[in-house]
Amino acid sequence: LIGRLMFELPEEMGLIAIAVRQTQGKGRGGNVWLSPVGCALSTLHITIPLHSNLGQRIPFIQHLVSLAVVESVRSIPGYEDIDLRVKWPNDIYYSDLMKLGGVLVNSTLIEATFHILIGFGFNVNNSNPTICINDLITKFNKEEGTKLKPLTADCLIARTVTVLERLIDIFQEKGPNGVLPRYYKYWVHSGKQVHLRSEDGPIAWIVGIDDYGFLQVHEEGKGVESVHPDGNSFDMLRNLIIPK
């Protein structure tokens, strides 16, 4: 739907599609997602000039969206310590334990403008099959004696888009260094040790992400290398970075 509309609307007009449930959602590597009622599900269209800070570093967009999802919750007064985090390259996690959602970005370059379709979805209300944001809030209330209210999908979609607009403005003005401190504040990988390519593969330490959004790893006996997100997958359960 948005793919058909996005070239026909005035540049200054925003465009977003919001779904209540999803039966044929798309993930990385051709994965298909089934998302019941109770998830925040949307696809957003934005345009980015090719000759801009972000236009020269398009892979960074998925990181900005993941950060925006996390900050949509953790920027609410009282909710700052809800343990929602980002996992490279495009997942939303509870701590480093369970996946709550994800991001998928598709881009089309027409003349000097990127047309970006950003799909993002995260579990707000469903306790099964894993855990949801409102479960984290309930858990936090029990542990801390607080009375934080449950959040709604429509509120979090709106907040995510608002935070994303601010992050894009900051990135366009200051480049990666304008947003990386906020990104690292919430990501799950700091100082983690991983194996490359297979469970018996070489050991490496995660350093950070480079100026183009690629993961930087330091392999034993070698320097720092960058790992491309489109060709690799990060298996958190096995601490393994493997080619897709």
Secondary structure, 3 states (H helix, E strand, C coil): CHHHHCCCCCCCCCEEEEECCEEEEECHHHCEEEECCCEEEEEEEEEEECCCCCCCCCCHHHHHHHHHHHHHHHCCCCCCCCCEEEECCCEEEECCCEEEEEEEEEEEEECCEEEEEEEEEEECCCCCCCCCHHHHHHHHHHHHCCCCCCCCHHHHHHHHHHHHHHHHHHHHHHCHHHCHHHHHHHECCCCCEEEECCCCCCEEEEEEECCCCCEEEEECCCCEEEECCCCEEEECCCCEEEEC
